[in-house]
């Protein structure tokens, strides 16, 4: 965190409650302490004019701006002005602050702008000024987030497709292959029902599988034997006709989505290869083309952003929360956190089990202690964050051999488990 920004005297403090069309603004000039309230249109021209007026009013001075978002149209519009120091406020934090003064807790835009102004004026030391990474890092960060959104949409479509096929053509779930592939889309478009599939010749089916990269002769032969002998689940014309129409509609949405994800993967890989930290984040076991960029997006390029590994553990929601009241103590997972950030560490930790001997031993030890799968993965992610943070701060790629040697030097129980697994 930049201490100079935190302690300097601002010419004014501003709270902005963001709206899709209109923003409510509360401004307090430091010299007079008087609060001005007005509305601002969400138009590029209106925002540029407003910023120009602030520059003329407070020449050569900085202005603190609190707003209820860490990404979005407003913060992207204001981030290019160096004299504006932006303080993003978590919406849940603002909601709790609102409830402290207004019992109903009802959201009201003018009130929220006043509350944001109060936060940035009186509690600025508890807020973190927004300091954007370089353009390349921010581009990769946005791309991996957008990719995840597309993958989630893809998962939703394939789940609906699977449910439909179970109604009238369950054999297709095996014969078409993974539904999130071009092969499955081509299969269901050409043969949407069992009846149409059974009308096709064995030679044509074999050619289809070979053309889509299936090089397992035994699997192809088994399918060619199963298809002629298969029995339909239902012969109800209404169910089959309606389901086929819906299957074709879902395929129409799924096919361009697969292409878009593939294009994003290519773009992310190209940009990630250009980044200075490419070698560092690629060095972690199992990071690969997916998790390497996501780990980079999690930490960013600014080494001053986090002063310690626990900051990232808490921010990501991987660190547990301890609640105490009287003699009772409750430890549970953190609910209020950036979901994509938590997913990145959680999913990477799960992936690392396949590639890292110590991670695999650690996971099995957690399970033997009675922890469930996800609890064990979170505990492993907690440990990975410390390791990744250390490598990130030192700008040194990770070495599995070096880490295992360190475990042996410290006589860690994990070192013994690794030896037992290898034996």
C-alpha positions as CSV (number, residue, x, y, z in Angstrom):
1,X,0.0,0.0,0.0
2,X,1.3,3.5,-0.9
3,X,1.8,5.2,2.5
4,X,2.2,8.6,0.9
5,X,-1.2,8.4,-0.7
6,X,-2.8,7.3,2.6
7,X,-1.4,10.1,4.7
8,X,-1.4,13.1,2.3
9,X,-4.0,15.8,2.6
10,X,-6.5,15.7,-0.2
11,X,-8.1,18.9,-1.6
12,X,-11.5,17.2,-1.5
13,X,-13.2,13.8,-0.8
14,X,-15.9,12.4,-3.0
15,X,-18.4,9.6,-2.7
16,X,-20.0,8.3,-5.9
17,X,-23.0,5.9,-5.9
18,X,-22.7,4.3,-9.3
19,X,-25.8,4.0,-11.6
20,X,-26.2,2.7,-15.1
21,X,-27.5,6.1,-16.3
22,X,-27.0,8.6,-13.4
23,X,-24.4,8.8,-10.6
24,X,-25.2,10.4,-7.3
25,X,-22.2,12.5,-6.1
26,X,-21.4,13.8,-2.6
27,X,-18.3,16.1,-2.5
28,X,-16.7,17.6,0.6
29,X,-13.9,20.2,0.2
30,X,-11.3,19.8,2.8
31,X,-10.9,23.5,3.5
32,X,-14.6,24.2,4.1
33,X,-15.9,20.7,5.2
34,X,-19.2,21.6,3.4
35,X,-20.9,18.8,1.5
36,X,-22.2,19.4,-2.1
37,X,-24.6,16.9,-3.5
38,X,-25.6,16.6,-7.2
39,X,-26.2,14.1,-10.0
40,X,-23.8,13.2,-12.8
41,X,-24.9,11.6,-16.1
42,X,-23.1,8.5,-17.1
43,X,-21.9,9.8,-20.5
44,X,-18.3,10.1,-21.6
45,X,-18.8,13.8,-22.3
46,X,-20.4,14.5,-19.0
47,X,-17.7,12.7,-17.0
48,X,-14.9,14.4,-18.9
49,X,-16.5,17.8,-18.3
50,X,-16.9,17.0,-14.6
51,X,-13.2,15.9,-14.2
52,X,-12.1,19.1,-16.0
53,X,-14.0,21.2,-13.5
54,X,-12.4,19.4,-10.6
55,X,-8.9,20.0,-12.1
56,X,-9.7,23.7,-12.5
57,X,-11.1,23.9,-9.0
58,X,-8.2,22.0,-7.3
59,X,-5.2,22.7,-9.5
60,X,-2.2,20.5,-8.7
61,X,-4.0,18.8,-5.8
62,X,-5.2,15.2,-5.4
63,X,-8.9,14.2,-4.8
64,X,-10.0,11.1,-3.0
65,X,-12.9,9.3,-4.7
66,X,-14.8,6.4,-3.0
67,X,-17.0,4.2,-5.3
68,X,-18.8,1.0,-4.9
69,X,-17.0,-1.1,-7.4
70,X,-13.5,-2.4,-8.2
71,X,-14.2,-2.8,-11.9
72,X,-16.7,-1.5,-14.3
73,X,-17.5,1.4,-16.6
74,X,-17.1,4.2,-14.0
75,X,-13.8,3.1,-12.6
76,X,-12.4,2.5,-16.1
77,X,-13.5,6.0,-17.1
78,X,-11.8,7.6,-14.0
79,X,-8.6,5.5,-13.8
80,X,-6.8,7.6,-16.5
81,X,-6.8,10.8,-14.3
82,X,-3.7,10.7,-12.1
83,X,-5.0,13.3,-9.6
84,X,-8.0,11.2,-8.7
85,X,-7.1,8.6,-6.1
86,X,-9.8,5.9,-6.3
87,X,-10.9,3.9,-3.3
88,X,-13.1,0.9,-4.2
89,X,-15.5,-0.1,-1.4
90,X,-16.9,-3.6,-1.2
91,X,-20.7,-3.5,-1.7
92,X,-21.2,-5.8,1.3
93,X,-19.0,-3.5,3.5
94,X,-21.2,-0.5,2.3
95,X,-24.4,-2.5,3.1
96,X,-23.2,-3.2,6.6
97,X,-22.2,0.4,7.1
98,X,-25.6,1.5,5.9
99,X,-27.4,-0.9,8.3
100,X,-25.4,0.6,11.2
101,X,-27.1,4.0,10.7
102,X,-30.4,3.1,9.0
103,X,-32.2,0.2,10.6
104,X,-34.2,-0.7,7.5
105,X,-31.0,-1.2,5.6
106,X,-32.9,-0.1,2.5
107,X,-30.6,1.0,-0.3
108,X,-31.0,4.7,-1.3
109,X,-28.6,6.2,-3.9
110,X,-28.2,9.7,-2.3
111,X,-27.7,8.2,1.1
112,X,-25.1,5.7,-0.2
113,X,-23.1,8.5,-1.8
114,X,-23.0,10.3,1.6
115,X,-21.9,7.0,3.3
116,X,-19.2,6.5,0.7
117,X,-18.0,10.1,1.4
118,X,-18.0,9.4,5.1
119,X,-15.9,6.3,4.6
120,X,-13.3,7.9,2.5
121,X,-13.2,11.0,4.7
122,X,-13.1,9.4,8.2
123,X,-11.9,5.8,7.6
124,X,-9.5,6.2,4.7
125,X,-6.8,4.4,6.6
126,X,-8.9,1.2,6.4
127,X,-9.4,1.5,2.7
128,X,-6.9,0.5,0.0
129,X,-6.3,3.0,-2.9
130,X,-6.8,1.4,-6.2
131,X,-3.5,1.1,-8.1
132,X,-4.0,-0.6,-11.5
133,X,-1.4,-3.0,-12.9
134,X,0.2,-2.4,-16.2
135,X,-1.9,-2.7,-19.3
136,X,-0.6,-6.2,-20.2
137,X,-1.4,-7.6,-16.8
138,X,-4.8,-6.1,-16.7
139,X,-5.6,-7.4,-20.2
140,X,-4.7,-11.0,-19.1
141,X,-6.7,-10.6,-15.9
142,X,-9.8,-9.5,-17.8
143,X,-9.4,-12.2,-20.4
144,X,-9.1,-15.1,-17.9
145,X,-12.1,-13.8,-16.0
146,X,-14.1,-13.6,-19.3
147,X,-12.9,-17.0,-20.3
148,X,-14.2,-18.4,-17.0
149,X,-17.6,-16.8,-17.6
150,X,-17.8,-18.5,-21.1
151,X,-16.8,-21.8,-19.6
152,X,-19.5,-21.5,-17.0
153,X,-22.0,-20.7,-19.8
154,X,-20.7,-23.8,-21.7
155,X,-21.2,-25.9,-18.6
156,X,-24.8,-24.7,-18.2
157,X,-25.5,-25.6,-21.9
158,X,-23.9,-29.0,-21.7
159,X,-25.9,-29.8,-18.5
160,X,-29.1,-28.9,-20.2
161,X,-28.1,-30.9,-23.3
162,X,-27.3,-33.9,-21.1
163,X,-30.7,-33.7,-19.3
164,X,-32.5,-33.6,-22.7
165,X,-30.7,-36.6,-24.1
166,X,-31.5,-38.6,-21.0
167,X,-35.2,-38.1,-21.9
168,X,-35.1,-39.7,-25.3
169,X,-31.6,-40.7,-26.5
170,X,-29.4,-41.6,-23.5
171,X,-27.0,-43.7,-25.6
172,X,-25.8,-40.5,-27.3
173,X,-24.1,-39.4,-24.0
174,X,-21.6,-42.3,-24.6
175,X,-21.4,-42.4,-28.4
176,X,-21.2,-38.6,-29.0
177,X,-18.3,-38.2,-26.6
178,X,-17.7,-35.2,-24.4
179,X,-20.6,-32.8,-25.0
180,X,-18.3,-29.8,-24.8
181,X,-16.6,-30.7,-28.1
182,X,-17.1,-30.1,-31.8
183,X,-17.4,-33.9,-32.2
184,X,-20.5,-34.0,-30.0
185,X,-22.1,-31.1,-31.8
186,X,-21.5,-32.7,-35.2
187,X,-22.7,-36.0,-34.0
188,X,-26.0,-34.7,-32.6
189,X,-26.6,-32.4,-35.5
190,X,-26.2,-35.3,-38.0
191,X,-27.9,-38.0,-35.8
192,X,-30.2,-36.3,-33.3
193,X,-32.2,-39.6,-32.7
194,X,-31.4,-43.3,-32.4
195,X,-33.5,-44.0,-35.4
196,X,-31.5,-41.8,-37.7
197,X,-28.2,-43.1,-36.2
198,X,-29.2,-46.7,-36.9
199,X,-30.0,-45.8,-40.6
200,X,-26.3,-44.8,-41.1
201,X,-23.8,-47.4,-42.3
202,X,-20.9,-48.7,-40.2
203,X,-18.4,-47.3,-42.7
204,X,-19.9,-43.8,-42.4
205,X,-19.8,-44.0,-38.6
206,X,-16.2,-45.2,-38.6
207,X,-15.2,-42.4,-40.9
208,X,-16.9,-39.9,-38.6
209,X,-15.0,-41.0,-35.6
210,X,-11.7,-41.0,-37.4
211,X,-12.3,-37.6,-38.9
212,X,-12.8,-36.2,-35.4
213,X,-9.6,-37.6,-34.0
214,X,-10.7,-40.9,-32.4
215,X,-7.8,-43.2,-32.9
216,X,-8.9,-46.1,-30.6
217,X,-10.0,-49.0,-32.9
218,X,-11.4,-51.0,-30.0
219,X,-13.6,-48.2,-28.9
220,X,-14.9,-47.5,-32.4
221,X,-15.6,-51.2,-33.0
222,X,-17.5,-51.5,-29.7
223,X,-19.7,-48.6,-30.7
224,X,-20.3,-50.0,-34.1
225,X,-21.6,-53.2,-32.5
226,X,-23.7,-51.4,-29.9
227,X,-25.5,-49.0,-32.2
228,X,-27.5,-51.6,-34.4
229,X,-28.6,-53.5,-31.3
230,X,-29.6,-50.5,-29.2
231,X,-33.3,-50.0,-28.1
232,X,-35.0,-46.6,-27.9
233,X,-35.8,-45.3,-24.5
234,X,-39.2,-43.9,-25.7
235,X,-41.2,-43.9,-29.0
236,X,-43.4,-41.0,-28.0
237,X,-43.3,-38.7,-31.0
238,X,-44.1,-35.6,-28.9
239,X,-41.1,-36.1,-26.6
240,X,-38.8,-36.9,-29.4
241,X,-39.8,-34.1,-31.7
242,X,-39.7,-31.4,-29.1
243,X,-36.5,-32.7,-27.6
244,X,-34.7,-32.8,-31.0
245,X,-35.7,-29.2,-31.6
246,X,-34.3,-28.1,-28.3
247,X,-31.1,-30.1,-28.8
248,X,-30.5,-28.4,-32.1
249,X,-31.1,-25.0,-30.4
250,X,-28.6,-25.8,-27.7
251,X,-26.0,-27.0,-30.2
252,X,-26.5,-23.7,-32.1
253,X,-25.5,-21.9,-28.9
254,X,-22.7,-24.3,-27.9
255,X,-20.8,-24.4,-31.2
256,X,-19.8,-20.7,-31.4
257,X,-19.1,-20.8,-27.7
258,X,-16.5,-23.5,-28.2
259,X,-14.9,-21.4,-30.9
260,X,-14.9,-18.3,-28.7
261,X,-13.2,-20.2,-25.8
262,X,-10.6,-21.6,-28.2
263,X,-9.8,-18.1,-29.5
264,X,-9.6,-16.7,-26.0
265,X,-7.2,-19.5,-25.1
266,X,-5.0,-18.6,-28.0
267,X,-5.0,-14.9,-27.1
268,X,-4.3,-15.5,-23.4
269,X,-1.4,-17.8,-24.3
270,X,0.2,-15.2,-26.6
271,X,-0.1,-12.4,-24.1
272,X,1.0,-14.6,-21.2
273,X,4.1,-15.5,-23.1
274,X,5.0,-11.8,-23.5
275,X,4.7,-11.1,-19.7
276,X,7.8,-10.7,-17.6
277,X,6.4,-13.2,-15.0
278,X,5.6,-15.9,-17.5
279,X,8.4,-18.2,-16.5
280,X,7.6,-17.7,-12.8
281,X,3.9,-18.6,-12.9
282,X,4.5,-21.4,-15.4
283,X,6.9,-23.1,-13.1
284,X,4.3,-24.2,-10.6
285,X,3.3,-27.9,-10.9
286,X,0.2,-28.3,-13.1
287,X,-0.2,-24.6,-13.8
288,X,-0.1,-25.0,-17.6
289,X,-1.9,-22.8,-20.0
290,X,-5.0,-22.3,-17.8
291,X,-3.7,-21.8,-14.3
292,X,-0.5,-20.0,-15.1
293,X,-2.3,-16.9,-16.4
294,X,-4.9,-17.2,-13.6
295,X,-2.2,-17.2,-10.9
296,X,-0.7,-14.1,-12.6
297,X,-4.1,-12.4,-12.6
298,X,-4.4,-13.2,-8.9
299,X,-1.1,-11.6,-7.8
300,X,-0.6,-9.1,-10.6
301,X,2.7,-7.5,-11.3
302,X,2.9,-4.9,-8.5
303,X,5.0,-6.4,-5.7
304,X,3.9,-3.7,-3.3
305,X,0.3,-4.7,-3.6
306,X,0.5,-7.3,-0.8
307,X,2.8,-6.9,2.2
308,X,2.5,-10.5,3.3
309,X,1.1,-13.9,2.2
310,X,-1.7,-13.8,4.9
311,X,-3.1,-10.7,3.1
312,X,-3.7,-12.8,0.0
313,X,-4.9,-15.7,2.0
314,X,-7.6,-13.5,3.6
315,X,-8.5,-11.6,0.5
316,X,-9.0,-14.7,-1.6
317,X,-11.2,-16.3,1.1
318,X,-8.9,-19.3,1.5
319,X,-8.0,-18.4,5.0
320,X,-10.6,-19.5,7.5
321,X,-12.6,-17.1,9.7
322,X,-12.6,-17.4,13.4
323,X,-15.7,-16.2,15.3
324,X,-15.6,-15.9,19.1
325,X,-18.4,-15.1,21.5
326,X,-18.1,-15.8,25.2
327,X,-16.8,-19.4,25.5
328,X,-17.9,-20.4,22.0
329,X,-15.5,-20.4,19.1
330,X,-16.5,-21.2,15.5
331,X,-14.1,-21.7,12.6
332,X,-15.5,-21.7,9.1
333,X,-14.6,-20.9,5.6
334,X,-14.8,-17.3,4.4
335,X,-18.0,-16.4,2.5
336,X,-17.4,-12.7,1.6
337,X,-14.5,-12.7,-0.9
338,X,-13.8,-12.3,-4.6
339,X,-15.3,-15.6,-6.0
340,X,-13.1,-15.8,-9.0
341,X,-9.9,-15.3,-7.0
342,X,-11.0,-18.1,-4.6
343,X,-11.8,-20.4,-7.4
344,X,-8.4,-19.8,-9.0
345,X,-6.5,-20.9,-5.9
346,X,-8.9,-23.7,-5.0
347,X,-8.9,-25.2,-8.5
348,X,-5.2,-24.8,-8.9
349,X,-4.6,-26.7,-5.6
350,X,-6.8,-29.5,-6.8
351,X,-4.8,-29.7,-10.1
352,X,-1.4,-29.6,-8.3
353,X,-2.2,-32.9,-6.6
354,X,-1.6,-34.7,-9.9
355,X,1.8,-33.1,-10.5
356,X,3.4,-32.4,-7.1
357,X,4.4,-35.3,-4.8
358,X,4.3,-33.1,-1.6
359,X,0.9,-31.6,-2.5
360,X,-0.5,-35.1,-3.1
361,X,1.0,-36.3,0.3
362,X,-0.4,-33.2,2.0
363,X,-3.9,-33.8,0.6
364,X,-3.9,-37.4,1.6
365,X,-2.8,-36.5,5.1
366,X,-5.7,-34.0,5.4
367,X,-8.2,-36.7,4.3
368,X,-6.8,-39.1,6.9
369,X,-7.5,-36.5,9.5
370,X,-11.1,-36.6,8.6
371,X,-11.4,-33.5,6.4
372,X,-13.6,-33.6,3.4
373,X,-12.3,-33.2,-0.2
374,X,-12.9,-29.4,-0.4
375,X,-11.7,-28.7,3.1
376,X,-8.5,-30.6,2.2
377,X,-8.1,-28.6,-1.0
378,X,-8.6,-25.3,0.8
379,X,-5.9,-26.3,3.3
380,X,-3.6,-27.1,0.4
381,X,-4.4,-23.9,-1.3
382,X,-3.6,-22.0,1.9
383,X,-0.1,-23.5,1.8
384,X,0.4,-22.9,-1.9
385,X,-0.4,-19.2,-1.5
386,X,2.6,-18.9,0.9
387,X,4.8,-20.6,-1.6
388,X,3.6,-18.7,-4.6
389,X,3.9,-15.4,-2.7
390,X,7.5,-16.1,-1.7
391,X,8.4,-16.9,-5.3
392,X,6.5,-13.8,-6.6
393,X,8.3,-11.5,-4.2
394,X,11.7,-12.9,-4.9
395,X,11.0,-13.2,-8.7
396,X,12.3,-16.7,-8.6
397,X,10.6,-19.7,-10.4
398,X,9.3,-22.5,-8.2
399,X,11.4,-25.7,-7.9
400,X,9.8,-28.9,-6.7
401,X,13.1,-30.5,-5.9
402,X,14.2,-27.5,-3.8
403,X,11.0,-27.5,-1.9
404,X,11.2,-31.2,-1.1
405,X,14.8,-30.7,0.0
406,X,13.6,-28.0,2.4
407,X,10.9,-30.4,3.8
408,X,13.7,-33.0,4.5
409,X,15.9,-30.4,6.2
410,X,13.1,-29.4,8.5
411,X,12.2,-33.0,9.1
412,X,8.7,-32.3,8.0
413,X,6.2,-35.2,8.3
414,X,5.4,-34.6,4.6
415,X,8.9,-35.6,3.7
416,X,8.3,-39.1,5.2
417,X,5.0,-39.4,3.5
418,X,6.6,-38.5,0.1
419,X,9.2,-41.3,0.6
420,X,6.5,-43.8,1.6
421,X,4.4,-42.9,-1.5
422,X,7.4,-43.2,-3.8
423,X,8.3,-46.6,-2.3
